Amino acid sequence: MLHSILRLLRDDQGQGFVEYGLILALVAVLLITAMVALRSGLSNVFNKATDCMNKAAQGQGC
Protein backbone atom coordinates (compact mmCIF):
# COMPACT_ATOMS: atom_id res chain seq x y z
CA MET A 1 0.00 0.00 0.00
CA LEU A 2 2.74 2.46 0.97
CA HIS A 3 4.70 1.53 -2.14
CA SER A 4 1.77 2.41 -4.44
CA ILE A 5 1.21 5.76 -2.68
CA LEU A 6 4.88 6.68 -3.02
CA ARG A 7 4.79 5.70 -6.69
CA LEU A 8 1.80 8.02 -7.26
CA LEU A 9 3.57 10.88 -5.50
CA ARG A 10 6.68 10.46 -7.65
CA ASP A 11 4.72 10.27 -10.92
CA ASP A 12 5.41 13.48 -12.87
CA GLN A 13 3.58 12.58 -16.06
CA GLY A 14 1.25 15.63 -16.04
CA GLN A 15 3.88 18.08 -14.86
CA GLY A 16 4.38 19.70 -18.28
CA PHE A 17 0.72 20.61 -18.61
CA VAL A 18 0.72 22.21 -15.18
CA GLU A 19 3.74 24.31 -16.09
CA TYR A 20 2.15 25.44 -19.35
CA GLY A 21 -1.02 26.28 -17.47
CA LEU A 22 0.89 28.40 -14.97
CA ILE A 23 2.70 30.25 -17.76
CA LEU A 24 -0.60 30.87 -19.53
CA ALA A 25 -2.16 32.18 -16.32
CA LEU A 26 0.80 34.52 -15.79
CA VAL A 27 0.52 35.89 -19.32
CA ALA A 28 -3.21 36.44 -18.85
CA VAL A 29 -2.63 38.35 -15.60
CA LEU A 30 0.02 40.51 -17.28
CA LEU A 31 -2.27 41.30 -20.21
CA ILE A 32 -5.15 42.22 -17.92
CA THR A 33 -2.85 44.44 -15.86
CA ALA A 34 -1.59 46.18 -19.00
CA MET A 35 -5.12 46.73 -20.28
CA VAL A 36 -6.21 48.25 -16.96
CA ALA A 37 -3.13 50.50 -16.87
CA LEU A 38 -3.69 51.70 -20.45
CA ARG A 39 -7.47 51.95 -20.19
CA SER A 40 -7.78 55.73 -20.50
CA GLY A 41 -5.27 55.95 -23.34
CA LEU A 42 -6.98 53.20 -25.31
CA SER A 43 -10.36 54.77 -24.70
CA ASN A 44 -9.13 58.10 -26.11
CA VAL A 45 -7.71 56.43 -29.22
CA PHE A 46 -10.95 54.58 -29.95
CA ASN A 47 -13.05 57.70 -29.31
CA LYS A 48 -10.93 59.73 -31.75
CA ALA A 49 -11.20 56.99 -34.38
CA THR A 50 -14.97 56.83 -33.93
CA ASP A 51 -15.31 60.62 -34.24
CA CYS A 52 -13.16 60.61 -37.37
CA MET A 53 -15.23 57.87 -39.01
CA ASN A 54 -18.49 59.65 -38.12
CA LYS A 55 -17.23 62.91 -39.63
CA ALA A 56 -16.04 61.06 -42.75
CA ALA A 57 -19.45 59.44 -43.12
CA GLN A 58 -21.07 62.90 -43.01
CA GLY A 59 -18.73 64.19 -45.73
CA GLN A 60 -16.53 66.23 -43.41
CA GLY A 61 -12.81 65.74 -42.95
CA CYS A 62 -11.12 64.44 -39.84
MOGISUL-V958292 format. One record per pair of residues at least 4 apart in sequence whose ideal C-beta (glycine too) atoms are under 7 Angstrom apart, sorted by sequence separation. I is the first residue (numbers start at 1). GAP is how many residues later the second one is. If there is no record, write none. Layout:
i:I gap:GAP
i:I gap:GAP
This chain:
i:1 gap:4
i:2 gap:4
i:3 gap:4
i:4 gap:4
i:5 gap:4
i:6 gap:4
i:7 gap:4
i:14 gap:4
i:15 gap:4
i:16 gap:4
i:17 gap:4
i:18 gap:4
i:19 gap:4
i:20 gap:4
i:21 gap:4
i:22 gap:4
i:23 gap:4
i:24 gap:4
i:25 gap:4
i:26 gap:4
i:27 gap:4
i:28 gap:4
i:29 gap:4
i:30 gap:4
i:31 gap:4
i:32 gap:4
i:33 gap:4
i:34 gap:4
i:35 gap:4
i:38 gap:4
i:39 gap:4
i:40 gap:4
i:41 gap:4
i:42 gap:4
i:43 gap:4
i:44 gap:4
i:45 gap:4
i:46 gap:4
i:47 gap:4
i:48 gap:4
i:49 gap:4
i:50 gap:4
i:51 gap:4
i:52 gap:4
i:53 gap:4
i:54 gap:4
i:55 gap:5
i:55 gap:6
i:56 gap:6
i:55 gap:7
i:52 gap:10
